[in-house]
Amino acid sequence: MDSTRFWSQKENIEQIYTGKRNNPANERAMRQIASMGIPPGARVLDIGSGPGTLAIPLAKAGCAVTALEPSEAMRDALRRRLEDAGLEGMQVVAKRWEDIAPGDLDPPYDAVIASFSLSIPDIRPALRKMHDVCRGTVYLFWFLTPPVWARVMHDLWPKIHGSPHYYEPFADILYMILLQMGIYARMDPYAGHNTAHYATIGDAVQDFSARMNCTTNAQERAIRQYMRANLSPGENGFVIKGRSMDAKIWWEAGGA
């Protein structure tokens, strides 16, 4: 799966964040912000900010936020939301974290956040760079067990592409890498996304066709067959049910 390709397409972003199906992103963001306790006036670096799910509430609370977002479609959504919120002056950096060089940013930051944005091939230097630009606390939010959508992809991938599907490393692996780096972080597990909501079966097919880079009618038919067998009736549409856990990992950096 090419996640960069998926998140570069405007229709996918609208489907996930502002589209037809119910999305708990705002509620999750409020819980994350409350758990971090970042004070007004703090300098915050939000890595993989997306459409500003965390960056905008933090800016409204008085933080000076730098939003790092490589996807042009995501940056467009962020700019629209900044305009709607009447917020000006947020620095938006159009680069991947692994491509950031000295001079692209203005450290040190009081808080560095990477919220579900850790699909980075070489994670060790990425974590070291987060540590080095932070004089306060680094916060990572990541999957501890496969979320509902990942389990669906795990089931479908061999049927669609004829090869096994491999999960990305989970939060326990991140924690162990940090230990190997001499960084003694704390980790708190919490309940993840236990359902995926869709207004229609067609919406579910469209979502997973995009996630799995489907290009043929046969692939779409396989997804539709799976959805008809696995979607359950829910409020205002259909749901895919499952149980998952996420984790917050954080440590005091004191760098830069």
Secondary structure as UniProt FT lines:
FT   HELIX           3..7
FT   HELIX           10..13
FT   HELIX           14..18
FT   HELIX           25..36
FT   TURN            40..41
FT   STRAND          43..47
FT   TURN            50..54
FT   HELIX           55..60
FT   TURN            61..62
FT   STRAND          64..68
FT   HELIX           72..85
FT   STRAND          91..93
FT   HELIX           97..99
FT   TURN            102..103
FT   STRAND          109..115
FT   HELIX           123..132
FT   STRAND          134..143
FT   HELIX           148..161
FT   HELIX           171..180
FT   TURN            181..182
FT   STRAND          186..191
FT   STRAND          195..198
FT   HELIX           201..211
FT   TURN            212..213
FT   HELIX           217..230
FT   STRAND          232..234
FT   TURN            235..236
FT   STRAND          237..241
FT   STRAND          245..252
//
